[in-house]
Amino acid sequence: MQGKFITLEGMDGAGKSTHIPFIQNLLAQAGYSVVSTREPGGTELGEKLREILLHDAMHVDTETLLMFAARAEHLQQLILPALNAGSWVLSDRFTDATFAYQSGAKGLNAERVLQLESWVQGQLQPDLTLLFDVPVEISVARLAQARTPDKFERESADFFTRIRNAYLGRANQHPERIAVIDSNQAIHLVEQQIIQALKSVL
């Protein structure tokens, strides 16, 4: 049986990483084998590219191509084999992030992202995307208390506003796939929203 592909999205500081163990546990309790991964990253090559992408300055075209290079390796080496083996794959970010960050925030023509998406993914799309959403000021405040920021996390509030708007635009375009999670709430209330969203694929 083919596994399910679930992705978590949201701007930095939206809280998605906090809830990955909760989702893993829910799926495990439901009897599924779960592979948890992240983008950029997920493979040995992907993790090397992650370090470059998160810390080195580069043109947005270069950044996007490297994102999809890491994604191509991720799909071929981890995601597709796991799904074909019947495991459920839980990925912290996927292509929606490229539409939000490189296109929405940095101004890359979305048509270029669509072309790369078609080349690298073919027809593959997540079965469900959980989009963790908070007001920009909450995101910025959370990041100020977090670890040493990467180059994206050091960006301005305007940058995060463009990311948020792009993500919410994606959710409006793909309501059958993307569930918006209001993560500016107590953790137990966020978890209730996650459980409700997962019902569509469980």
N, C-alpha and C positions, 0 to 999 in steps of 0.2 A: 504494500500500500504506500502511495506517495505521501510524504510528510507535508506539513504546512509551513509556510514561510511568513513569519511575523516580524515586522520592523518597528523600531521605536524612533520617533523623530521629535524635534523641538530645538529651539535655540539654546545656546549654552546657558546653564543656570535654570532651565525649565524643570529640572528634577527627574528626567527620565531614567538616569543611571541608578537613582535611589530605588527604583521599583523593579529593576531587573531580577533580583533574587526572589521577590514576591511572585513575579510571573513564572519564573522557572519552577518554583515550588508548586504553583497552581497546576501547571501542565504535568509535572511529575506525579502529582496526586491523582490526576486524571488518567494516568497510565501511559503517558507518552515519553519516549526518549527525546531529550532536549539537548541541542547543541547551541551554546551561547557564543556570540562572536561580536565583532565591532568593525566599523569603517571610519576612516581608512585603517586597514589592518587585517587581522584574521588569519593571515598566513605569514611565513617568515619574510617573504618579499614585501608583503603589504605592511608589515610593521616597520620595515626599513623606510618605505615610502612615507609612512605616517610621520616619522620623525622629521623628514624633509618638509612635508606639507604643513605641519603644524608650527614649524619654527623658521623656515627660510622664506625670505621675500622672493616673489616671482610674479610674472605676468599672469593675469587670470586665465589666458589660454593654456599656458604651461600647467597651471594649477589644476585645471579641469581635465586635461589629458592625463596627468599623473593620477588624479582621483579615479578615472576610469581604467587606467592601467592596473591600479591596485584592485579595483572592483572585478576586472576580468580574471585576475589570478584568484581572487576570493571565490568567485563563482565556480571556476573550474576545479580548484583544489579542495574546497570545503563545502560551499553551500549546495551545489548540485549533487555531489556524491552523498551528502547527508540526507537530502530530500529523497533521492532515489532509493536510499536504504530504509526509508520509512521514518526517519527522525524528523522532529520539528526543529526548525532553525529560528532562533531569536537573535536578531541583529540590531545592535545599537548603531543606527543610521544606515541609510542606503541611498538610492538615487534621488529621493525627494530632497535630501540635504544638498545635493548639487544644484537642483533647481532653486533652492532657497538661498544658499550662500553664494555660489558663483554667478548664477543668473540674477536672482532677486536682489541680492545685496551688492554685488560687484558689477552688475550690468551686462554680463555676457548674454548674447542673443540666445533665447531659449531654444531656437531651432537647432543650434549646434549641440545643445544637451540632448535634444530629442534624437538627433542623428547618432550620437555616441551611445545613447541608451538602446536604440534599435540594434546597433552593431554588437554591443557587448552582451546585452541581455536577451536579444530575440524577443519572444513573446512573454518572457518571465516577468511577472509582477508579484509583489507580496500578496498573500491572501488577506492580510490585515495589517494596517499601519496605525499605531497608536501615536497620535500627535499631542505631546505634552505642551500645554499653552499656559503662559503666565504673562502679566503686563511686563513691559520692558524694564520698568524701574525695579521690579522684584528680581528679575533676572540679573540686572547689573549689581544689585545689593548682594545677592547670593554669591556672585563671582568675586566680589570684593573680599568675601570671607573665606574663599576657597584656596586651593593650592596655587602655586606660581602659574600665572596665566600663560596660555599659548598666544600666538599672534592673532587668532580670531577673537579670543576672549579679551584682548586688549583694545578691541575696536570701540568706536563711539556708540552712544545711545541711538543715533540715527541709523547706524549700521544694523543694530539689533531690531530696530523698528522695521527696516526693509526686509529683514529675515522673517520676522513674525508675519508681516503682511503677505509675503510670498508663500509661507507655509499655509496660512489660512486660505489663500487663494487656491492652493493645491487641494485643500480639503473641500472647498466648494466645487471644484472640478471633478473630484473623485469621491463623492460621498459614500459610494458603495464599498469603498476600500478603507478610507481614512476616517478614523474615529477621533474626534477632538476631546482630549482629556483636560479638564480645568484643574491644573495642578497647583493653583493658588489656594489650596484648602488643606485642612487637616489630612494627615496621611491616610487614615481609615476611610475618609470620604473619597480620596483619590483611588484607593484600592477598590471601592465599590464601583466606581466608573470603569475601572479596568476589567473587573469581573463581568460587568454588563456588556462591554465591547467584545470580550472573548467569547461570549455566547454565540456570536455569529459564525465562529469557526469550530467550536468544540462539538 
